[in-house]
Amino acid sequence: MARYVRGMPKAIWNDEIIAESDDTVVVEGVYYFPRSSLREDVLRPSDTHTVCPWKGKASYYTLESGGQVTRDAVWFYPEPKPDAKAVRDRVAFWKGVKVEV
């Protein structure tokens, strides 16, 4: 079940805000930000994919900025399954990305 959050959560990586939005959704304790809130200049494509039984196939981005690289730190579901429609057009973070609420 998705929970919509009030306030302005921020995703911070290497002391830089890489996403900020007052329209986040929490699913299984993970904050999903609108894809449009994510800074394009730090994203690099990734060929990594994983599968969640109820959300579907996830794709990833690598973060790169100022000589720092964190592979596959951003994930998203391009075509989420029906029960996971709340994460459509949203991204989530891990691997050293801190979400502050």
Secondary structure, DSSP 8 states (H G I E B T S, - for coil): -EEEE-S--EEEETTEEEEE-S-EEEETTEEEEEGGGB-GGGEEEEEEEEEETTTEEEEEEEEEETTEEEEEEEEE-SS--GGGGGGTTEEEE-SS-EEE-
